[in-house]
Amino acid sequence: MSGDTSRDSTVLAFSPAGRALVLAGPALLGVLVAVVAPMLSRWLVDVGFPVLGVVWRVVASVDTWWKVAVQAAILAVLGALASAEIVRRSTRVTIGRALVRLETGDRVVSVDRPEIDFVFMDGSFLIILDRESRQLFHGEPQADRAPLERVFREYGYPWRDGDPFRDLYQPWVPDSGLLPIEVDAVLSARAVALGKKAAREAAELRETLEKLGYAIRDDGDRQLWRPLVRS
């Protein structure tokens, strides 16, 4: 966690060690795999390990220093791309006395304090709800849960240990008759977006559902829904 503080706000971001791990870890892991995997594969081939797939045999064929170097370079680049994606997707949180500022890549969301009714973590996601239980923010913070909870509480925000409306959710079943036709249609479209890993489209469809009066959360491959609740 970053320790940047001022009288009126606190910034929660990657710690120096955490940033170094995110930026260098995947690339270093790729290089390690490039060096170790061929040796392990050749050993498995030599001992006649059962059910050894084609991939392992291809990896075992990497038996010269230049082949290892090329493989290491490729995996290092892939690791660097993974690091860039982690940084792009993660959120820097600035908690102030009057508002919360959330920076995710080039996207910035500012939420005024009076709008916020609940703040909590759902797995690795930070969620902020308004007074009608709609999501003002849903994203993966750079800081861990413990410092987030501590600082939100220090500034007097309504932090909760979990989703206060969790018990209201129920699994979505297509054409169950429990939901209006238009809500079923949006959930069907969102199921397709989730299957395609289209995160932005899924987020936009979440907003559409909230305009129709329903909140949504994901549980693995399932979508769970509940009506919005005014506090």
N, C-alpha and C positions, 0 to 999 in steps of 0.2 A: 504494500500500500504506500502511495506517495504521502509524504508528511507535509505537503504544502498547506499551510493554514494562514488565515488572516482573522481579523476581529470578527468579520461578518460571514465567513464561508470557510469550508474545508473541502479540499480536493481529494477524491479517492480514485486512485489509478494503480497501475502496476507498480510494485516495489522495484527497486533496481535489480534485485535478484530475479524477481518474477519476469521482468521485461527481458533480461538476458536469456532466461530459460525459454521464453516464448520466441524470441528472435533467432536464437542459435540452436536451441534444442532439436527441432525437427531436422535441420540440415546435418547436424552432428550425428543424429540417429541414422539418417540415410547413409552417411559415410561408413558408420559402424556396420550397418547391415550389408553394405557393398563388400566390405572386407571379410566379415565373418560368414555370411551366407554361403559363398562358394566353397569354403573349407568344410563347413558343416555338411553341405550337399554331397561333396566328394566322399566324405567319410561314410555317409548314409548309403551311397551307391556301392562303395567298397565292401561294406559289411552285409550288403544284400537286404537292406531294410525293406520289409514288405509294404506293398501298396504305395510305392514311391511314384508320385505323379510326374507328368511331363515337365511341369514347371521346375521341380527340383532338379531334374536331369539337365535342363537348359542352364539353370544357375550353376550346376556343377561343371559345365563346360567353360565357365569363366576361370581360366587356369593360367593366365599370364598377367604380368603387372599392368600392361596397358589396357587390357580388358577390365581389370579391377578399377583402374583409374577412370575409364569412361563410365563404368557403372556407378562409381562413387560420385562423379560429376553430375550425372543424370539425377540420382537420388538426392543429392544436395540441392539441386535446383528445385526439385519437387518439394523438398522440405522448406526451402525459402518461400515458395509459393504458399505452402500451408501456413507458415508464420504470418505472411501478409494477410491471409484470409482471417486468421485468428484476431489480429490487430484491427482489421477492418470491421469485423463483426462485434467486437467487444466494446463496452461503453465506459467512458470516463465520467464519473459522477461528481458534480460539485454541489454540495449541500450548503445552502445559505439560510439566513433567518427569514428571508422573504420569498425565496423560490428555490427549486431544484433544477439544475441544468444538467442535461444528459447528452453527451457527445458520442455518437456512434459513426465512425468514419467521417463523412462529410455532412451527416445529418445531425442537427442539433434540435433538441426538444427542451423547452423551458416550461416548467409547471409552477404556477403561483401557489404559495402555501395554502390559501383558503380553499383551493380546488381539491386538495388532497384529503381523502377520508381514511385510506388504509395504505400501508407500505409493508410488503413482506417478500420473502424469498420462496419460490416454488422450484425446488431442485436447484439448478444453477442459474435460474432466471430471477431478476428483480422485477417486481410488479407493483405498480402504483395505481390505485383505484380512486375514482371520484365519488361524489355523494350519491350517485345513482348506480354504483358498482361497475361502471365502465372502466376499461383499462386506459389510463392516461399514458402508461408506458409499460413495455414488456420487452426485456432484453437481458443480455448476459453482461454483467458488470466486470470490470477489470479487477476490482477489489473483492476480497473474500467476504463471506457472510458476517463474520464477527466484527470487523471494523465498520461495515455498513450499518449493522444494528446499533453499534455503540454510538456512532456519529449521528445517525438519524434520531436516536433517543436523546442525545445531548442537546440537539437543537429543538427538541420538543415535538417531533413529528410522530404521528400515530402508527408506530411500528407494531406489527403483529407477528407471532411465532409461525403462523401459517395462514392459508387462505380462510378468511372468516366465513366464506360461503361454500366451502368444499362440500358440505353435506347436501347442498341443494342440487348438485350436478347429477345428471343421469346420462347413460350412454345414448348416443344417437343411433336410431334404427331407421333406415330409409322407409318412407311410406308407412310409418307406424300409426299415423293419424293423430299423434300427440302434438304436432306442430303445424302451423299454417303452411300451405303449399309453397309460398314464396320462401319461407325459412328453410324448408326441406330442400328446395332447389339450390339455395346458396350453400347449404352444407354439402350437397352432392358435388357442387363445383369446387368447394374447398377440399373435399376428399381427393379429387383428381389433382389439385394443386399440390397437396401434401405428398401424393404418390410420385409426382414429378420433381419433388424437392424444390418447388417454386416458392421460396419463403416470402418474397415480396407480394406475390399474388395471394398467398394464404393470409398474410397480414391485412391486405386490403379487404378481403372477404370477411375477415374477423370484424373490421370496422362496419361493414355493411350489415352484419348480423346484429351488432350493437345498435345501429340505427333502427333495426326492426324490433328491438326490445329484448335481445337475448345475448348472453355472454357465452363464450366458448373456451374450453381448455383442452389440451391434447394429452392423452394418456397412451404413450406408445403409438400404435396405429389407429387408436380409437379417438373419436371426437366426443367430448362430453359437453352438454349444454345445460343452461339454467336461465330462467327469466331474470332480467335486471331487477335490482332491489334498491329502493330509495332509503337512505339512512335517516 
